C-alpha cells in the first residue's frame, strides 16, 4: 500500500469551494454540526464512525451536547489528502440524511 500524498494549496482551495461549511485549520478540515437534541447528534456520530471504520480513516470528533465538531486529517501524510476531502463529503451526506424529516 502506498502512502497517501498531501494535496496542494490550489487543489485544497478548489475543493473547499465545493465544501463551503468546512474550514481549514492548519492541517485539519473542520466543521461544526448543530442538532436539535443530543440523541440526534449521537446518531450522526455513529453514522460517521461506521463510515470511518469501513474506510479505515478516522476523524477527531468532539461532542458538546447538541454541537458536534468533526476534524479530518491524514497523520501519516503530514496534512490533508484526497481521503480527507472524500471523508468530509461523506460526513456532509451523513448530516443531510439525519436532517431529513
Beta strands, then each sheet from edge to edge (+ up, - down):
strand 1: 23-25
strand 2: 28-34
strand 3: 60-64
strand 4: 67-72
sheet 1: 1+ 2- 4+ 3-
end
